[in-house]
Amino acid sequence: RLSQDTVLNQAKVGAVHSLKKVNGALYATADSNEVQPFLFGEAGAPFASTGFAVASNLLFLKGGERTITLSIRFKSSARIREGRSTDNLVFRTLLTGEKGWLEDRVTANYQPQRGELTFSITVDGGKEAIRGYEEKIHQRDMQVSLPLLLIYFDQEASGFAYDTLAEQLVDTVQITVAVRGYKDFVLSNDVGLLDGSKPFKPFGDLPRRNAGFYIGSDELFQKPLTALTLTMDMPAAFSAGYLQRGTWNPLAVTTVGEEHTLKLPGQPIQTTIPTAQPRRAYGSGERDGYIRLLLDSDQYSLSSFMDSLTQSFNDTRLMKIPMETSMAINGVFAEQAGTKVQAKGLTAAKEINIDKIAASPVSLDTAQQEILKTITLATQFEGFRMVRNSTPTPKELIVEHFEASYTAVDTLTFLPQSQRSAFFHLYPFGYKQVTNKKLLGLLPGFSNQGELLIGMTQVTSPKTISVLFEVVEGSSNPLRTSESVSWYYLDRENNWKAFEKAMLVDGTLNLTRTGIVTVSFPSDAVHRGTVVPAGMLWLKAAVQGQIDAVCKLKAITAQAGQVELVQDEVNNVYFTEIRPKGSIAKLLVSNAAIKGINQPADSFGGRPAEPGAAFYTRVSERLRHKQRAITMWDYEHLVLEQFPSIYKVKCINRAGFVDHNGVTEFCENYPGHVTLVTIPDLSKSTYANPLRPYTPIVTLVDITNYLRKISNPFVTLHVRNPQFEEIQLEFDVMLRPNIDAAFYLNQLNDDIERFLCPWAFDTAKQVSFGGKMQKSTLVDFIDERPYVHAVSGFKMHHIIRNEDNAVQTAYYNVEEIVASSARSILVSYANGAIRHQIRVLQNCECV
C-alpha cells in the first residue's frame, strides 16, 4: 500500500539540463540525463554559448562597408585588473542577416584607466544585409523584432575566468556604427522617383532655382547620426535641410571636392523604425525622415535656356558678298567636303580675307573652316549671306554616382518598453531581457556551484507533482559534509523563485539517497519563460557549496509513490528479504485511470524476524543505555543497533572539527564536542572500496539526526568517516630466477595490501584505528616472500590527503609511521592504477 496519499496526474519529465562551475569556469550540458550517471553535467570543456546580446535600430545595415563598435564601461575596474591580462578576451559574435546568422570572432580591447571594454565587428560590402530578427530565419525563439548582435564569451580561447567577467558591474553600453559606400536610398525630386543606380538628374529637366532633390532612407534617418557625408559629382551649388515634424530645418553643408558633409542635429529625424514595406518617395503628406537639397542657381532653368536662345537669334547678321566670292567659297567647300567643323561663332569672320579666297583657292586652318561652315549654313541670296550662331541646347545637371558615409552613436537605455534598443543576458539554455542596470553584470551571474534544471510537460500550474530521483548509491564524496540542496521554480517574471517550505517535501535528503521529491507549483509558475525553453514548468535543484557532496543520478521520473509491505501474521505475510526492482508490476485492485506501474529500484529498509539471541542482546543493551546517548559505549551501540549497514563505530570524546583559515581541521581537545567515526559493513555494500571503506553521506546524516534526538542537547555532534593515511613503499627488488616478473610484481603489490589492510580481505579481521608501522617490519615481510630474492634501497613514505583527494601532508623516507589522530587508519597506498614504486632488477645490483 502507499505510505502516504499521493496525487497522480499526467505530468512527465520533458527535459533535463545542467550546469556547474569549476574554478570560476562555467560548464553546461543539455539533455544531461541521456548519459548515465548524471547530475550537473559531464562537459569536458567550458561552455561557449553564454554571454550577452544587444538589439538596436542602429544595426539596420543594408549595404556598404559596415563597422560596429561596442563599448562597455564598468562601474569598477579594480577586480578585472588584478594581475590578469585582458588582451585575450575572445568573443564569438552573431548578427541577424538576410539568410541567417553572420558569424565572426573578435578580441576585445580593455582600457584599465577608463574601465572600458571595446571591440569592433566589420562587415564588408559583399556580405548580406543585417536585418531585423525573424524567427523563421534565425530560430532562436527570441521575442524581438530589431536586429540582434549576440556576443558569446569564449572561455576556453580567452583563458579568463567566467566569474571574474560576470562580476563586473556595467555602467553604460554604447553602440557605434560607421558605414562607407551606402547606396540604398529612396531618391526623388519635385517630379517623381529617381534611380540612383545609374546617372540621373537630381533636380529634373530644366530645374529652376530652389528645385528640390529629396533623399529618404529608413536605415539612416531613424538613427542618431553624428556624421553624414554625401559623395556625388554635383556640378551645381545647393543648400540643404531636413524634414522633422512637418517642418524643413536648415543644415550646414561643408564641401570638399565631391564630398558634402551635412551637420545633422545628433538625433533621429525619423520617428518610425524600418518595416518590411519599402519607404515611399517624398510627398506632401510626409512629416519627417527626409533630407532636401535645393538648387542655388537658375543656370539650368527653362528661362535661362530661353534667354540663350533669344541671344542666339539676336546675334544673326546679313553679310554682302560679291558673287565671285560666293562661288569661290562654294568651291573651297567642294574641295574640302570631308572637313566637318562645329561652328562656334562669327567673331573670327573679320579675319578672313574674302578677296584672297576669291583670287585663289587656299588650304584653310581650323578656325577659318569654322567661320566658313557658319557662313554656308546661312540662307544664301544673290550677293548676300545670313550669318548666325548654331542653335543653343539646354544645359543638363546630371549626377553620375551617388553614395553616402555616415556614423551613428547610441547608448542603451535599459527601458522595458524601448522600441529602439534592448539588452539581453544569454543563458546556457535561453535568454533574459535586462530592464534594470542596477547591479548589472556583463554576463549572466550564477551564484550556485551546480544547478539541475528539470522541465515538466503536460502540466499547468497550480499543480502538485511527485518526482522520483534515483541516485547512484555511494557516488558522493564521503569526505564532504552534507550540502543543502535548494529548490526553485520559474515564475512569470522570468526569475527563479524558491519554493516555500510547505510547498516541497524532499525525500532524497539533499540528493544523497533515492527518494521522492513532492513539489507543489504555485499559480505564478509559468511555462512561457525565456531563461529556459518555453512550454514546460521548470524545477531547479541548486547546490551552492561542494557539488560532489551529492550523489549522481540514474533517472528522474514523475508520478512516483512510496509503498510499504503490509505484514499479516495470520496469513504468514512478513518481511524476509529485499525485493529486487521490477517485482511489483500491477495493482492488487486494477484502476482504469492508471495505465501501468513500474518498480524502478530495489526495495529498502525492513528487518527479518529477530533470532532469540539477538533479542536478548538488544534488550540487555537497552537496559544499559536506556535509549540515551551519554557514554561513549552508548553512542557506539546505539548506532550499531539502529543501522545494520555499519560494521564498526568509534566514539572520540572531547573532539571535533573546527574551521581554521578556511581549512577544516580535526581537533582532539575540543570540550563540548563528540565525534563518531564509522566503518561500513563491506558485506552489505556493493559500492564500497575495500581499501577505503567510507560510509555514504546519507548514512552519516541519518546517524546524526537519530543521535540528536537522544543525546545531550548541549553536545555538538560530528559523525564522520575515518582519515585514511597512506603508506607508500619505494624499493628495488630482485625476484627468484625463472619466474614471470610482471605477474609476481603484481602479486607483491597485492601481498603488501593484504599485510597493511587485512580487514579488507578477511571480514574476521578487525579494523584498527591509530597504530604505527616500522620500516623494518615491512622489509622483513617482503623479504620473506618466497618469490623475492633480495630487496634494496627501501624507503617508506607517509602520505595524508584532504577532502579533495589532494596530498595535504607528506613525510618521505621515514623509519616509523604513526597515525596522526585517533580517527586515522593506516592503509596501503593506492591512487588509481598507481600503487607502490617497485623496480624489478634483472641483475643482482642490490647485493
Buried (B, 14 or more C-beta within 10 A) or exposed (E): EEEEEBEBBEBBBBBBBBBBBEEBBBBBBBEBBEEEBBBBBBBEEBBBBBBBBBBBBBBBBBBBBBBBBBBBBBEEBEEBBEEBEBEEBBBBBBBBBEEEBBEBEBBBBBEEEEBBBBBBBEBEEEBBBBBBBEEEBBEBEBEBBBBBBBBBBBBEBBEBBBBBBBBBBBBBBBBBBBBBBBBBBBBBBBEEBBEBEEEBBBBBEBBBBBBBBBBBBBBBBBBBBBBBBBBBEBEBEBBBBBBBEEEBEEBEBEEEEEEBBBEBEEEBBBEEBBEEEEBEBBEEEBEBBBBBBBBEBBBBBEEBBEEBBEEBEEEEEEBEBEEEBBEBBEEBBEEBEEEEBEBBBBEEBEEBEBEEBBEEEEEBEEEBBBBBBBBBBBEBEEEBBBBBBEEBEBBEBEBEEBBBBBBBBBEBBBEEEBEBBBBBBBBBBBBBBBBEBEEBBBBBEBEBBBBBBBBBBEBEBEBBBBBBBBBBBBBBBBBBBBBEBBBBBBBEEBEBBEBEEEBBBBBBBBBBBBBBBBBBBBEEBBBEBBBBBBEBBBBBBBBBBBBBBBBBBBBBBBBBBBEEBEEEEEEEEEBEEEBEEEEEEEEEEEEEEEEEEEBEBEBEEBEEEEEEEEEEBEEEBEEEBEEEBEEBEBBBBBBBBEBEBBBBBBBBBEBBBEEEEEEBEBBEEBEEBBBBBBBBBBEEBEEBBEBBBBBBBBBBBBBBEBBEEBBEEEBEBBBBBBBBBBBBBBBBBBBEEEEEBEEBBEBBBEBBBBBBBBBBEEEEEEBEBBEEBEBEEBBEBBEEBEBBBBBBEBEBBBBBBEBEEEEEEEEEEBEEBEBBBBBBBBBBBBEEEEBBEBEEBEEEEBE
